[in-house]
Each structure stands twice: as structure tokens, then as C-alpha cells.
Amino acid sequence: MPSLLPPEQQGRLLRACFEHKHRRPDPWGHAVDPYEAFKYAQTLACVPRRQYRRIVDIGCSEGTFTYLVAEAHPAADVLGVDISERALTRARSRATAAGREITFEALDVLTHSPRHRFDLAFCCELLYYLGRNDRLSLGCARIAALLAPGGMLVLVHPWPESRGLYRSFDDNTALILHSEQVWTTSHRPFAVTVYERT
């Protein structure tokens, strides 16, 4: 199991898996699936209304949601990070073609961190790839550490699985639960959960 490997080896394995998955464009249909469009709209609607200077989308894949974030927050510096260089190459090409100023970087959240802290961070359907127990706790701690004081963390994962995935965020004394909304009417129920760094 990947979660039994040291973080660097797990990262190499996951990178190989996602490079293979992205051998064809948009392998999950993020850009065309009505369910994904609905989920993205609900996610953005849950973001507290304020000014954000730096935003990161963790596990951005080919940047479909990252572009929507940049549209919703045009004054912010937006960074998309992912473990797949193949996905990021497509994201950069789309951004260039559209004239969007979005930065995309290859990053494994278990072993590396971006240079900056962020006012707003998104982590959507990523946590179950990190492993279980200590490995998941490590990933959650590293994600929480990306937030500047007062920064907001927006998590989106399937419901009710999300509650188990978020235990480390709930136990983190630097975070408080800001809001949580659950949608159960779709074929795949999901929750949008927002934490604030104190």
C-alpha cells in the first residue's frame, strides 16, 4: 500500500500513477461533467466574502477549478499545485492560451511546501490519496501550515467519508471550523467544509 511507504517513495508512486492517468486530457471529465460544474459552483459560493491576496489550489490537476477561482478572485495571486507534471503542462498551456495569469507548480504536499503562505487554500478530493492514520495526519498538518493567520481552508470531499478524513483538521488547535454544507441530492454526495486559521 502506498501509505506504508516513506513519503518520498509514496510521492514517486503517486506521481507515476497520476502521470499515467493523465496520458489523455481531462481523465475525470472535470471540464465537462455537470456534477463537477455543480460542485465547483457550490464550493465557490461557500468561500467567505473578503479580499484574498494569495490563493492556492492543492491537487489542481489540469486547472479547471483553478481557472474558476482566478475568475472569482481577479485581484489575487493564484497558484495551482499538483504532483503530475503532465497535468500541469496542460494547465499552463490553457492559461497561456486564455491570457490568464495563473502560476502552476509541481509539488508533493507530503514532502514540499510552496514559498508563501496563503489567505485562501482549496483542497478538493485529494486527502484519500495521502494514506491513513499518521500519513493522513502529516498531510493535514502540512496543508494547515500553508495558511497565513486568518487564512481560510476549503475542503471538498465525498460525504460522509469526509468526516473521517477531517479528524486531524478538527484536532488542530490552530484551526476552527467555520462552516460545513452537505449536498446529498446528487449521485455522489459531497461536503464543502471551511476552516479558519486562528
N, C-alpha and C positions, 0 to 999 in steps of 0.2 A: 504494500500500500504506500502511496506517495507520502502520507503523513508520518510514516515511520522512518523516512529518510532524513538525513541532515538537511537544513534549509537550502543550502546551495544545490545539493543533488535533487531535492524536490523541485527547485526552480528550474533546473535543466530539463527534468522530465516534463513538467508542465509546459515549459517553453516549446519543447518538441511536439507535445500533443496539440497545442494551440497553433503552432506553425502548420501542422498537418491539417487541422480543422480549417484553417484559412487558406488552404490551397485553392479554394474557389471563393469568390467575393460573397460577402454578407451571408455566412453559413447559417445563421439563426433567423434570417429574414427580418432583422431589426428595422430596416428601411422600408419594408413593405407590409409587414404583418399588422393588421388593425389592432390586435391585442397589445402589441408593443407601443403603437401610437397612443392608445388609451392610457397605458401605464405611464408613458412619458409625460403626457398632459397632466395626469393626476399628481405625479411626482413634482413637477414644476409648480403646481398650484399649492403644494404643501410647504414650499420654501417660505420662511418668514420674510415679509416685505421690508427690506432695508438695503442699504448700499453695500456691495461687496467689491473689494479691490482685487482679491486673488481667489480663484476658484480652481479646484482640481476634480477631475472625473477619474476615479480609480477603476481600472479594468475597462477602459473606454472602447476596446475592440476597434472597429473601423470609424468610430467617431460620430455615429448617427445621433446619439443623445447629446454628445459634447457640442455639436452644432446648435442644437436647440437651446442648450444652456447659454451659449455665447449670444444667441439672438435675444434671449430673455434678459441678459445682463451685459449689454453692449459696452459699458464703461469698465468692465472688469478684465483683468488678465486671466485667460482661461488656459489651463493645462490639462491635457488628456494623457494618461499613462496606461501602459499595457505591457504584458510580457511578450507579446507576439510582434516581432518586427515586421512581418508580412502584413498584419492588420494595420500597423502604424504607417507603413508606406502608402497604403490606400487612403488612410485618413489624411495624411499630409497632401496627397495629390488632390483629393477632393477640396481641401481647404484652399489650396493654391488656385485651383480652377474657379472656385467661388469667390475668391478675393477675401477670404476670411483670415483674420489674424488670430489663429489658434496655434498653440505650441503642443506638439506631441512628442513624448519621450518614452523610450523603453525602460521599464522599471519593474523589479520584483519587490513587492511591498514587504516581503518577509526578510529581505536582506539589504535593501537600499531605500533611501528616502530622497525626495526632491530637496532642492536647496532652500526652499522657502516654507513658511507656514501659511496656512490658508484661512480665509474668513468663511469659506463655504467648501465643503467636500461632499462628493457623491460617491457611494459605493453600492452598486446595483448588481445583484445576483453574482457575487464574487466569493463570499465568505465560505461557501461549502467546498470550494476548491483548495482552501488553505489546510484542511485536515481537521482533526478533532482535538479536544482537550487542550494540552499545553500548546500545541501548534496553533489552534484557533485563538487561544488567549494571547499568544505572541502577536498574531496578525491584528487582532483587535486593538492591542496596546499600541502597535506601530501606527495604525490608522488614526487612533485618537490623538497620538502625538503630532500628527500633521496639522492639527488645528491651532490657530492663534487664540489667545484669550478672547472669549466671547464668540468664537467661531462656531458655526453650525455644521453638524454631520447629518446627512440624509442617507438613510439606508433603505434599500428596496429589495425584498426577498419574498419567496413564496410563503404564504400563511397556511398553517400555523408553525411551520418549520422555523420561521424567522425568530420566534420567541426563544427557542433553544440556541440559535446562533448568536443571539444578542446578550447572553448572560454576562459575558466579560465587559460589555459596554455598560450594562446595568450595575455591575460591581465596581466600575471605575469611578473613584471619588472625584476625579476631575471633570466628570460629565454629569449632566442632569437630563432626564427625559423631558423633552419639550412638548412633543405631540406624537400620536400614533393614529393612523387611519387604516382601516382594513376594507378591502373590496372582495366580496365573496360571490358576486354575481357573474363573474367571468368563468370560463372553463378552467382557469388556473388562478385561484385566489392569491392575493398578494397584499403585503402591508408596506406602507410608507411610514418610517419611523424617524423622528428628528431628535437629535441630542444636541445640547449646547455645552461647550467647554466653559467651565467657571473661571 
